[in-house]
Each structure stands twice: as structure tokens, then as C-alpha cells.
Amino acid sequence: MNTAAFKKEVDTYLPLLSEKQQVLVLEMIKGLLQVDSNAQRISKEQYNQEILDAVARIESGDFVDHQEALKRLSKW
């Protein structure tokens, strides 16, 4: 969906919401755009180490497969 089509669809549905619902949608959008100013980027070395650690966990069998993940999600 391109931007114009998306905007048109939002413009169609937004007036159908109550004022309270519109405020909630606006707050959700603002929350999605908010960036944590305290967040710091990790180094390339740390990033690579985290990947190596994850690969080691997978190779040792310490992971959840797709079916198990779906089962767990269905309980939320």
C-alpha cells in the first residue's frame, strides 16, 4: 500500500472513531515515533558477540521452534 492509499484509508476510518478512540490512536502514533534519548548504540564488537552467543545457544539446542513459539503466544 502506498502512502497516498494509506492516508486515504486512515482518513476514511478516523472519523468513525469516538473522540476518545481518536486520542488513543494519536497517542499510539506518538509512542511509536518516540525515541528513547537514553538509549545508546552498542559497538560492532558487542553486536558480533551477541550474534555468536545466539548461534552457540541454537547449536546447543537452547531455542524455541516456530510451533512452540505459536503455542506460547496463544496462551497470552
ABEGO torsion letter per residue (X at the ends): XBAAAAAAAAAAAAAABBAAAAAAAAAAAAAAABBBAABBBBBAAAAAAAAAAAAAAAAAGBBBBAAAAAAAAAAX
